Amino acid sequence: MVKQSRSGPVMQVVLDAVVERLMTGDEVLIRIPEICEATGINYGSVYHHFGSREGVIDAAYYAIYTRLINEDIDSLRMINESASTREEFIDAIRPVLRRFSPGQDVAKQEIRVRILAAALTRPDLRVSIGLAQTRLADELMRVIEFGQDREWLRSDVSAHYIGLCLRAIVFGRTVVYASFPPIDDHEWERMMNVIFTQMLSPL
C-alpha cells in the first residue's frame, strides 16, 4: 500500500501522525498540509510515497488493524504454548474470550468497526484487511485443532467452522457495541462461556 523507498523511516513519521489522529478522531478531520506541518515532511514527498490523501489514510488504517490483529494472534498462540492438560487449555482460553469482549476496550472496538466500514468501499484496503483477517483465522483454527487433536474439543464439527462461528459472534458484538440500551458485558461473557462449553468434548 506504500511505495518502497529509502526514505521509508521518514514516511513512517507521517504514518504515525495519521494513526494517532485516526485513533482519536474521524478521517474527515485528516488534513495532509497539517500533517506535513506537524511532521516537517514535504507535501510532495507524502503524495509521492502514498499516492493520495486516501492512500495515506488507508496505509494508516492497515497499520492500526495489523497491530490489533497481531495482539489477537499473540494471545491465541499463548494458549497452545501454555496448555498441556484439558484444564489448562480451558483456563488459557477463557481470558482470551474475555479479551475479545468489546467492553474490555471500547476504543479498539470502535476503530475496528470504522476500518471495516471504510474497507467496504476501498478495494485495496479491503484486500489488505482481508489478508490480515486470514492470518487471525488461521491462528484461531490452529488453537481449535490443538484442542481437537487432544480430544479436549469436540471433533464432530470442523475446526474451520468452529472458528467461523466464534469470529462471527465476536464481530457481531463489535458491530452492535453502541446498541441502546447497552449490551451487558457480564451477560455477554456468560453467553460466550456457555457457547465455549458446548464445544468441549464430553469427559
Backbone torsions as a table, in degrees:
resi	resn	phi	psi	omega
1	MET	NA	-14.1	179.1
2	VAL	-126.5	133.0	179.7
3	LYS	-62.9	137.7	179.5
4	GLN	-70.2	141.6	-178.7
5	SER	-165.3	155.5	175.1
6	ARG	-65.8	-19.8	-178.3
7	SER	-92.2	22.7	179.0
8	GLY	-52.0	-48.1	178.9
9	PRO	-58.7	-32.5	177.9
10	VAL	-68.2	-44.2	179.4
11	MET	-67.3	-25.1	176.7
12	GLN	-62.5	-31.7	177.2
13	VAL	-62.2	-42.6	177.4
14	VAL	-63.8	-46.4	-178.5
15	LEU	-60.0	-43.9	179.5
16	ASP	-61.6	-38.7	-179.4
17	ALA	-66.3	-40.0	179.4
18	VAL	-70.2	-41.0	177.5
19	VAL	-57.9	-46.1	-179.3
20	GLU	-58.3	-41.1	-178.7
21	ARG	-73.3	-35.8	179.6
22	LEU	-69.7	-28.3	180.0
23	MET	-70.4	-20.0	-177.0
24	THR	-120.9	-4.5	-178.2
25	GLY	-154.7	172.3	-177.8
26	ASP	-78.5	154.1	-177.6
27	GLU	-66.4	-22.0	179.0
28	VAL	-63.9	-19.2	-179.2
29	LEU	-85.9	-6.9	-178.9
30	ILE	-75.0	123.1	177.2
31	ARG	-123.2	118.5	-176.8
32	ILE	-60.9	-42.5	176.5
33	PRO	-57.1	-38.1	179.4
34	GLU	-68.2	-37.7	177.4
35	ILE	-64.2	-42.8	179.5
36	CYS	-63.5	-41.6	179.5
37	GLU	-65.1	-40.2	-177.8
38	ALA	-71.0	-31.7	-175.4
39	THR	-101.3	-16.1	-177.8
40	GLY	77.6	14.6	-179.7
41	ILE	-92.7	137.6	-179.6
42	ASN	-61.3	137.2	-179.1
43	TYR	-56.9	-45.1	-178.7
44	GLY	-65.7	-35.0	179.4
45	SER	-64.5	-38.9	179.9
46	VAL	-61.3	-46.1	-178.8
47	TYR	-71.8	-29.2	177.7
48	HIS	-65.0	-39.9	-175.8
49	HIS	-85.9	-35.2	-175.8
50	PHE	-104.2	-11.6	175.6
51	GLY	87.1	-39.8	-177.2
52	SER	-167.1	172.9	175.3
53	ARG	-60.7	-43.2	178.9
54	GLU	-62.8	-35.3	177.9
55	GLY	-62.9	-39.0	177.5
56	VAL	-64.2	-46.1	-177.6
57	ILE	-66.0	-42.7	178.7
58	ASP	-61.6	-41.3	178.7
59	ALA	-63.5	-37.6	178.7
60	ALA	-69.4	-42.6	176.7
61	TYR	-58.5	-43.9	-179.2
62	TYR	-63.9	-39.9	179.0
63	ALA	-63.1	-43.1	179.0
64	ILE	-64.0	-48.2	-175.8
65	TYR	-64.9	-40.1	178.2
66	THR	-62.0	-40.9	178.8
67	ARG	-62.3	-43.3	178.9
68	LEU	-65.1	-42.3	178.9
69	ILE	-63.2	-41.7	179.7
70	ASN	-63.1	-36.9	176.6
71	GLU	-64.0	-42.6	178.8
72	ASP	-64.0	-43.9	-179.2
73	ILE	-63.3	-42.1	179.0
74	ASP	-60.0	-40.9	-179.5
75	SER	-68.6	-33.8	178.2
76	LEU	-70.6	-40.8	-179.2
77	ARG	-63.2	-30.9	179.8
78	MET	-62.5	-27.1	-179.4
79	ILE	-64.5	-52.7	-178.8
80	ASN	-64.5	-32.3	-176.9
81	GLU	-78.5	-22.1	-173.3
82	SER	-107.1	-16.2	-173.3
83	ALA	-99.4	125.3	174.6
84	SER	-121.6	-6.9	176.4
85	THR	-132.8	165.9	178.0
86	ARG	-57.8	-44.2	-178.6
87	GLU	-63.8	-41.2	178.3
88	GLU	-66.1	-36.3	178.4
89	PHE	-63.0	-46.6	179.5
90	ILE	-63.7	-45.6	180.0
91	ASP	-62.5	-31.7	-178.0
92	ALA	-78.6	-33.2	-173.5
93	ILE	-84.5	-27.4	-178.7
94	ARG	-61.5	-44.2	176.8
95	PRO	-62.8	-29.0	177.9
96	VAL	-68.4	-43.0	176.5
97	LEU	-61.4	-38.8	178.8
98	ARG	-66.9	-37.8	-179.9
99	ARG	-63.7	-33.4	179.9
100	PHE	-78.5	-4.7	177.6
101	SER	-70.1	126.6	-176.6
102	PRO	-56.5	-26.7	-179.7
103	GLY	-66.5	-14.5	-178.9
104	GLN	-71.4	-34.6	-179.8
105	ASP	-156.8	90.1	-174.8
106	VAL	-61.2	-38.5	-178.0
107	ALA	-60.5	-41.7	179.7
108	LYS	-67.8	-38.0	178.6
109	GLN	-67.4	-38.1	179.7
110	GLU	-63.6	-44.2	-178.7
111	ILE	-69.0	-32.3	175.2
112	ARG	-59.9	-46.9	-179.3
113	VAL	-62.3	-43.4	-179.4
114	ARG	-62.8	-40.8	-179.5
115	ILE	-68.0	-44.1	179.1
116	LEU	-62.3	-39.4	178.3
117	ALA	-64.6	-42.2	178.7
118	ALA	-64.1	-37.3	-176.8
119	ALA	-66.3	-23.0	-178.9
120	LEU	-62.7	-29.5	-176.8
121	THR	-112.6	7.5	-179.5
122	ARG	-126.7	99.5	-173.2
123	PRO	-54.1	-45.5	-178.4
124	ASP	-64.5	-44.0	178.8
125	LEU	-65.0	-38.0	-179.3
126	ARG	-62.1	-41.8	178.6
127	VAL	-63.4	-45.8	-178.2
128	SER	-63.4	-43.2	179.3
129	ILE	-67.2	-38.0	178.1
130	GLY	-61.6	-40.8	178.4
131	LEU	-66.1	-38.4	177.4
132	ALA	-64.7	-40.6	178.4
133	GLN	-64.3	-35.1	178.7
134	THR	-63.4	-39.8	177.1
135	ARG	-59.6	-43.2	179.4
136	LEU	-66.4	-42.4	179.7
137	ALA	-61.7	-41.0	179.9
138	ASP	-64.2	-40.6	-179.5
139	GLU	-68.4	-40.0	178.0
140	LEU	-63.3	-41.3	179.5
141	MET	-64.0	-35.5	177.8
142	ARG	-64.3	-38.0	177.6
143	VAL	-64.3	-44.6	-179.2
144	ILE	-65.1	-44.0	178.2
145	GLU	-62.8	-36.3	177.4
146	PHE	-58.4	-46.0	179.1
147	GLY	-69.3	-37.6	179.1
148	GLN	-68.0	-41.1	-179.6
149	ASP	-59.7	-29.3	-179.1
150	ARG	-98.8	7.4	177.5
151	GLU	63.1	29.5	174.4
152	TRP	-90.2	-29.8	177.2
153	LEU	-111.8	148.7	179.5
154	ARG	-63.9	145.7	-176.2
155	SER	-113.2	7.0	179.0
156	ASP	-78.4	-7.9	173.1
157	VAL	-122.7	138.0	-176.2
158	SER	-67.1	152.3	177.0
159	ALA	-59.0	-35.9	-179.7
160	HIS	-60.4	-45.7	-176.0
161	TYR	-79.3	-28.2	171.4
162	ILE	-63.5	-43.2	177.9
163	GLY	-62.4	-42.3	177.7
164	LEU	-60.3	-42.5	179.9
165	CYS	-61.4	-47.9	-179.8
166	LEU	-62.3	-43.4	-179.6
167	ARG	-65.3	-39.2	179.6
168	ALA	-63.5	-41.0	179.4
169	ILE	-65.6	-46.6	-178.7
170	VAL	-62.6	-45.2	-178.8
171	PHE	-71.1	-32.3	175.8
172	GLY	-62.1	-42.2	178.2
173	ARG	-66.1	-36.1	178.3
174	THR	-62.7	-43.3	-177.1
175	VAL	-64.2	-35.1	-175.7
176	VAL	-103.0	20.9	-176.9
177	TYR	-61.1	-24.3	-178.2
178	ALA	-95.7	18.4	-178.6
179	SER	-60.5	153.4	175.4
180	PHE	-128.7	126.8	-1.9
181	PRO	-66.8	155.7	-176.6
182	PRO	-59.4	147.7	176.4
183	ILE	-74.7	134.5	-179.9
184	ASP	-74.6	117.1	-176.6
185	ASP	-65.9	-31.7	178.4
186	HIS	-67.5	-40.7	177.2
187	GLU	-66.4	-38.6	178.0
188	TRP	-62.3	-45.7	-179.4
189	GLU	-63.3	-39.4	178.6
190	ARG	-62.8	-41.6	179.0
191	MET	-64.0	-42.3	179.3
192	MET	-62.0	-37.4	177.9
193	ASN	-66.2	-38.6	177.7
194	VAL	-63.8	-45.3	179.5
195	ILE	-62.3	-43.6	179.8
196	PHE	-63.2	-40.2	179.3
197	THR	-60.2	-35.7	178.8
198	GLN	-66.6	-21.1	179.8
199	MET	-85.7	-12.6	179.3
200	LEU	-73.0	144.4	176.3
201	SER	-75.5	150.3	179.2
202	PRO	-62.2	145.7	177.3
203	LEU	-72.2	NA	NA
